[in-house]
Amino acid sequence: MINPVVVAADGEPTTSDEGCLSLPGLYYDTTRPWHAVVEGFDMAGDPQRIEGTGNFARCLLHETDHLHGHVYVDRLDGDIKRAAMRDVRAAHWSF
């Protein structure tokens, strides 16, 4: 999908282990909405709409976050965020 935009992210928030190839080997419980809708365009320029629930909604939101310069640890809070950032620094990654 080209230029995807999240048009809905709703439903009961769920927390699940999430990781990313941008931060290999690190996984943290991340809360995201249960349902997501993304709109964009295919390679021919035709409008597209993708809707997902559960882990598919998590994937849609995770990947569109990257387009805004975010990784999943940006969604963390409190002690878990501090732990994640310590682990990132210990791995010698910087943002």
LOKEFI-588265 format. One record per atom (N, C-alpha, C, CB): atom name; x, y, z; chain. Coordinates in Angstrom, 2 decimals, m for minus. Glycine has a CB too. Layout:
residues N
 atomo      xx      yy      zz cadena
    CA       X       Y       Z      A
...
END
This chain:
residues 95
 atomo      xx      yy      zz cadena
     N    0.84   m1.17    0.00      A
    CA    0.00    0.00    0.00      A
     C    0.89    1.23    0.00      A
    CB   m0.96    0.00    1.21      A
     N    0.54    2.18   m0.82      A
    CA    1.30    3.42   m0.93      A
     C    0.61    4.51   m0.12      A
    CB    1.45    3.85   m2.40      A
     N    1.38    5.27    0.64      A
    CA    0.88    6.37    1.46      A
     C   m0.28    5.96    2.36      A
    CB    0.45    7.51    0.58      A
     N   m0.11    4.90    3.15      A
    CA   m1.21    4.48    4.03      A
     C   m1.47    5.51    5.13      A
    CB   m0.90    3.13    4.65      A
     N   m2.75    5.65    5.45      A
    CA   m3.19    6.54    6.52      A
     C   m4.13    5.74    7.41      A
    CB   m3.90    7.82    5.95      A
     N   m3.90    5.79    8.72      A
    CA   m4.80    5.12    9.66      A
     C   m6.06    5.98    9.77      A
    CB   m4.12    4.92   11.07      A
     N   m7.20    5.43    9.38      A
    CA   m8.46    6.18    9.46      A
     C   m9.30    5.74   10.65      A
    CB   m9.26    6.00    8.17      A
     N   m8.96    4.61   11.26      A
    CA   m9.64    4.16   12.47      A
     C   m8.70    3.26   13.26      A
    CB  m10.97    3.41   12.13      A
     N   m8.67    3.45   14.55      A
    CA   m7.94    2.59   15.47      A
     C   m8.78    2.58   16.74      A
    CB   m6.45    3.11   15.75      A
     N   m9.56    1.53   16.88      A
    CA  m10.53    1.51   17.97      A
     C  m10.71    0.09   18.50      A
    CB  m11.88    2.07   17.51      A
     N  m11.68   m0.06   19.33      A
    CA  m11.92   m1.36   19.95      A
     C  m11.17   m1.47   21.25      A
    CB  m11.51   m2.49   19.01      A
     N  m11.48   m2.50   21.98      A
    CA  m10.85   m2.73   23.29      A
     C   m9.34   m2.85   23.12      A
    CB  m11.43   m4.01   23.96      A
     N   m8.56   m1.99   23.80      A
    CA   m7.11   m2.10   23.70      A
     C   m6.63   m3.46   24.21      A
    CB   m6.43   m0.97   24.49      A
     N   m5.65   m4.02   23.52      A
    CA   m5.06   m5.29   23.95      A
     C   m3.56   m5.11   24.11      A
    CB   m5.37   m6.42   22.93      A
     N   m3.01   m5.85   25.04      A
    CA   m1.58   m5.80   25.30      A
     C   m0.99   m7.14   24.92      A
    CB   m1.29   m5.46   26.80      A
     N    0.09   m7.08   24.14      A
    CA    0.74   m8.29   23.68      A
     C    2.22   m8.01   23.46      A
    CB    0.09   m8.81   22.38      A
     N    3.00   m9.05   23.51      A
    CA    4.42   m8.97   23.23      A
     C    4.63   m8.46   21.81      A
    CB    5.11  m10.34   23.43      A
     N    5.45   m7.42   21.66      A
    CA    5.71   m6.87   20.34      A
     C    7.21   m6.68   20.17      A
    CB    4.95   m5.52   20.13      A
     N    7.67   m6.93   18.97      A
    CA    9.07   m6.75   18.64      A
     C    9.18   m6.11   17.27      A
    CB    9.84   m8.09   18.69      A
     N   10.41   m5.92   16.80      A
    CA   10.59   m5.25   15.52      A
     C   12.00   m5.55   15.00      A
    CB   10.37   m3.72   15.66      A
     N   12.12   m5.69   13.70      A
    CA   13.44   m5.89   13.11      A
     C   14.34   m4.68   13.30      A
    CB   13.31   m6.20   11.63      A
     N   13.75   m3.52   13.60      A
    CA   14.55   m2.33   13.88      A
     C   15.28   m2.44   15.21      A
    CB   13.67   m1.09   13.88      A
     N   14.76   m3.27   16.11      A
    CA   15.35   m3.49   17.43      A
     C   15.45   m5.00   17.66      A
    CB   14.52   m2.79   18.57      A
     N   16.31   m5.68   16.93      A
    CA   16.33   m7.14   16.98      A
     C   16.59   m7.68   18.39      A
    CB   17.38   m7.68   16.05      A
     N   15.79   m8.67   18.74      A
    CA   15.95   m9.35   20.02      A
     C   15.24   m8.70   21.19      A
    CB   17.38   m9.45   20.33      A
     N   14.64   m7.54   21.01      A
    CA   13.94   m6.87   22.10      A
     C   12.42   m7.01   21.90      A
    CB   14.34   m5.37   22.17      A
     N   11.73   m7.42   22.95      A
    CA   10.28   m7.61   22.91      A
     C    9.68   m7.06   24.20      A
    CB    9.90   m9.11   22.72      A
     N    8.60   m6.29   24.07      A
    CA    7.94   m5.72   25.24      A
     C    6.44   m5.75   25.04      A
    CB    8.43   m4.28   25.51      A
     N    5.72   m5.89   26.15      A
    CA    4.26   m5.80   26.09      A
     C    3.87   m4.40   25.64      A
    CB    3.62   m6.14   27.47      A
     N    3.12   m4.34   24.55      A
    CA    2.72   m3.07   23.95      A
     C    1.21   m3.09   23.78      A
    CB    3.44   m2.83   22.58      A
     N    0.56   m2.00   24.17      A
    CA   m0.90   m1.90   24.08      A
     C   m1.29   m1.18   22.79      A
    CB   m1.49   m1.17   25.31      A
     N   m2.19   m1.81   22.06      A
    CA   m2.71   m1.21   20.81      A
     C   m4.20   m1.52   20.71      A
    CB   m1.94   m1.76   19.56      A
     N   m4.94   m0.73   19.93      A
    CA   m6.36   m1.00   19.72      A
     C   m6.57   m2.36   19.03      A
    CB   m7.00    0.12   18.90      A
     N   m7.71   m2.98   19.28      A
    CA   m8.06   m4.28   18.73      A
     C   m8.40   m4.21   17.23      A
    CB   m9.23   m4.86   19.50      A
     N   m8.79   m3.04   16.74      A
    CA   m9.28   m2.89   15.37      A
     C   m8.60   m1.70   14.71      A
    CB  m10.83   m2.72   15.34      A
     N   m8.25   m1.85   13.42      A
    CA   m7.64   m0.74   12.69      A
     C   m8.10   m0.77   11.23      A
    CB   m6.09   m0.81   12.77      A
     N   m8.21    0.43   10.65      A
    CA   m8.53    0.59    9.24      A
     C   m7.48    1.53    8.65      A
    CB   m9.99    1.14    9.03      A
     N   m6.89    1.10    7.53      A
    CA   m5.87    1.89    6.85      A
     C   m6.31    2.09    5.40      A
    CB   m4.46    1.19    6.91      A
     N   m6.17    3.32    4.92      A
    CA   m6.50    3.62    3.53      A
     C   m5.27    4.16    2.84      A
    CB   m7.68    4.63    3.44      A
     N   m5.14    3.83    1.56      A
    CA   m4.02    4.30    0.76      A
     C   m4.28    3.96   m0.70      A
    CB   m2.69    3.68    1.25      A
     N   m3.21    3.69   m1.43      A
    CA   m3.32    3.44   m2.87      A
     C   m2.47    2.24   m3.26      A
    CB   m2.88    4.68   m3.67      A
     N   m2.93    1.52   m4.30      A
    CA   m2.10    0.44   m4.83      A
     C   m1.12    1.01   m5.86      A
    CB   m2.99   m0.68   m5.47      A
     N   m0.34    0.15   m6.48      A
    CA    0.70    0.62   m7.41      A
     C    0.12    1.27   m8.66      A
    CB    1.58   m0.53   m7.82      A
     N   m1.15    1.00   m8.96      A
    CA   m1.80    1.63  m10.11      A
     C   m2.44    2.96   m9.74      A
    CB   m2.84    0.69  m10.70      A
     N   m2.39    3.33   m8.47      A
    CA   m2.99    4.57   m8.01      A
     C   m4.44    4.45   m7.61      A
    CB   m2.87    5.60   m9.07      A
     N   m4.93    3.21   m7.56      A
    CA   m6.32    2.99   m7.16      A
     C   m6.44    2.98   m5.64      A
    CB   m6.85    1.66   m7.76      A
     N   m7.50    3.59   m5.10      A
    CA   m7.68    3.62   m3.65      A
     C   m7.84    2.21   m3.08      A
    CB   m8.90    4.47   m3.29      A
     N   m7.27    2.03   m1.91      A
    CA   m7.35    0.75   m1.20      A
     C   m7.74    1.00    0.24      A
    CB   m6.01   m0.02   m1.28      A
     N   m8.42    0.03    0.83      A
    CA   m8.81    0.10    2.24      A
     C   m8.56   m1.28    2.83      A
    CB  m10.32    0.56    2.42      A
     N   m7.80   m1.32    3.90      A
    CA   m7.52   m2.58    4.59      A
     C   m8.01   m2.44    6.02      A
    CB   m6.00   m2.94    4.55      A
     N   m8.73   m3.45    6.48      A
    CA   m9.27   m3.47    7.84      A
     C   m8.79   m4.73    8.53      A
    CB  m10.84   m3.40    7.83      A
     N   m8.41   m4.60    9.79      A
    CA   m7.94   m5.77   10.51      A
     C   m8.28   m5.71   11.98      A
    CB   m6.47   m5.93   10.35      A
     N   m8.31   m6.88   12.60      A
    CA   m8.53   m6.99   14.03      A
     C   m7.40   m7.83   14.64      A
    CB   m9.92   m7.61   14.34      A
     N   m7.25   m7.70   15.94      A
    CA   m6.26   m8.51   16.65      A
     C   m4.85   m8.24   16.19      A
    CB   m6.57   m9.97   16.48      A
     N   m4.11   m9.32   15.91      A
    CA   m2.71   m9.16   15.51      A
     C   m2.56   m8.46   14.17      A
    CB   m2.04  m10.51   15.45      A
     N   m3.54   m8.62   13.26      A
    CA   m3.44   m7.93   11.98      A
     C   m3.58   m6.42   12.18      A
    CB   m4.52   m8.44   11.00      A
     N   m4.47   m6.00   13.07      A
    CA   m4.58   m4.57   13.39      A
     C   m3.27   m4.07   14.00      A
    CB   m5.77   m4.31   14.37      A
     N   m2.68   m4.88   14.87      A
    CA   m1.38   m4.54   15.48      A
     C   m0.34   m4.32   14.39      A
    CB   m0.91   m5.64   16.46      A
     N   m0.30   m5.20   13.40      A
    CA    0.67   m5.07   12.30      A
     C    0.43   m3.80   11.49      A
    CB    0.60   m6.30   11.38      A
     N   m0.82   m3.54   11.17      A
    CA   m1.14   m2.33   10.40      A
     C   m0.66   m1.08   11.14      A
    CB   m2.65   m2.24   10.13      A
     N   m0.93   m1.01   12.43      A
    CA   m0.54    0.16   13.22      A
     C    0.97    0.23   13.41      A
    CB   m1.24    0.12   14.59      A
     N    1.60   m0.91   13.64      A
    CA    3.05   m0.97   13.82      A
     C    3.76   m0.44   12.57      A
    CB    3.50   m2.42   14.14      A
     N    3.34   m0.93   11.41      A
    CA    4.03   m0.55   10.17      A
     C    3.75    0.91    9.79      A
    CB    3.60   m1.46    9.03      A
     N    2.54    1.40   10.01      A
    CA    2.29    2.80    9.69      A
     C    3.02    3.72   10.68      A
    CB    0.77    3.10    9.72      A
     N    3.26    3.27   11.91      A
    CA    4.07    4.05   12.84      A
     C    5.45    4.35   12.25      A
    CB    4.23    3.30   14.19      A
     N    6.04    3.37   11.57      A
    CA    7.38    3.56   10.98      A
     C    7.39    4.73   10.00      A
    CB    7.83    2.29   10.27      A
     N    6.30    4.92    9.29      A
    CA    6.24    6.01    8.31      A
     C    6.25    7.39    8.97      A
    CB    4.99    5.87    7.45      A
     N    5.98    7.42   10.27      A
    CA    6.01    8.67   11.03      A
     C    7.25    8.73   11.92      A
    CB    4.75    8.80   11.89      A
     N    8.20    7.81   11.68      A
    CA    9.45    7.83   12.42      A
     C    9.38    7.22   13.80      A
    CB    9.91    9.21   12.53      A
     N    8.39    6.37   14.04      A
    CA    8.23    5.75   15.36      A
     C    8.51    4.26   15.32      A
    CB    6.83    6.00   15.90      A
     N    9.04    3.76   16.41      A
    CA    9.14    2.32   16.63      A
     C    8.27    2.00   17.85      A
    CB   10.64    1.86   16.85      A
     N    7.98    0.73   18.03      A
    CA    7.00    0.35   19.05      A
     C    7.39    0.80   20.46      A
    CB    6.82   m1.13   19.04      A
     N    8.67    0.91   20.77      A
    CA    9.05    1.34   22.12      A
     C    8.61    2.77   22.40      A
    CB   10.56    1.22   22.31      A
     N    8.34    3.56   21.35      A
    CA    7.81    4.90   21.55      A
     C    6.41    4.86   22.15      A
    CB    7.79    5.67   20.23      A
     N    5.73    3.75   22.03      A
    CA    4.36    3.59   22.56      A
     C    4.34    3.14   24.02      A
    CB    3.60    2.59   21.71      A
     N    5.49    2.81   24.56      A
    CA    5.56    2.30   25.94      A
     C    5.52    3.44   26.95      A
    CB    6.85    1.46   26.14      A
     N    5.18    3.11   28.19      A
    CA    5.10    4.09   29.27      A
     C    5.79    3.58   30.52      A
    CB    3.64    4.43   29.57      A
     N    6.13    4.52   31.38      A
    CA    6.58    4.21   32.73      A
     C    7.80    3.32   32.80      A
    CB    5.49    3.57   33.48      A
     N    7.76    2.39   33.76      A
    CA    8.91    1.52   34.01      A
     C    9.29    0.68   32.80      A
    CB    8.61    0.60   35.18      A
     N    8.30    0.22   32.06      A
    CA    8.61   m0.61   30.89      A
     C    9.33    0.20   29.82      A
    CB    7.33   m1.24   30.32      A
     N    8.97    1.47   29.67      A
    CA    9.66    2.35   28.71      A
     C   11.10    2.58   29.16      A
    CB    8.91    3.71   28.56      A
     N   11.28    2.83   30.45      A
    CA   12.64    3.04   30.97      A
     C   13.50    1.79   30.76      A
    CB   12.60    3.41   32.47      A
     N   12.92    0.61   31.02      A
    CA   13.66   m0.64   30.82      A
     C   14.01   m0.82   29.35      A
    CB   12.83   m1.83   31.32      A
     N   13.07   m0.53   28.47      A
    CA   13.31   m0.67   27.03      A
     C   14.43    0.26   26.58      A
    CB   12.03   m0.38   26.23      A
     N   14.42    1.49   27.05      A
    CA   15.44    2.44   26.63      A
     C   16.81    2.04   27.18      A
    CB   15.07    3.85   27.10      A
     N   16.86    1.47   28.40      A
    CA   18.13    0.95   28.93      A
     C   18.66   m0.17   28.03      A
    CB   17.95    0.44   30.40      A
     N   17.74   m1.07   27.62      A
    CA   18.14   m2.18   26.75      A
     C   18.62   m1.68   25.39      A
    CB   16.99   m3.15   26.57      A
     N   17.96   m0.66   24.86      A
    CA   18.37   m0.08   23.57      A
     C   19.78    0.51   23.70      A
    CB   17.36    1.03   23.10      A
     N   20.01    1.27   24.77      A
    CA   21.35    1.86   24.98      A
     C   22.39    0.77   25.17      A
    CB   21.34    2.81   26.21      A
     N   22.06   m0.28   25.90      A
    CA   23.00   m1.37   26.14      A
     C   23.35   m2.08   24.84      A
    CB   22.43   m2.37   27.15      A
     N   22.44   m2.07   23.87      A
    CA   22.71   m2.69   22.57      A
     C   23.46   m1.75   21.65      A
    CB   21.40   m3.14   21.92      A
     N   23.75   m0.54   22.11      A
    CA   24.49    0.47   21.35      A
     C   23.72    0.98   20.14      A
    CB   25.82   m0.09   20.90      A
     N   22.40    1.00   20.25      A
    CA   21.58    1.63   19.22      A
     C   21.27    3.03   19.68      A
    CB   20.26    0.82   18.94      A
     N   21.07    3.94   18.76      A
    CA   20.67    5.29   19.14      A
     C   19.61    5.78   18.17      A
    CB   21.89    6.25   19.14      A
     N   18.77    6.66   18.69      A
    CA   17.69    7.23   17.88      A
     C   17.77    8.73   17.93      A
    CB   16.31    6.76   18.36      A
END
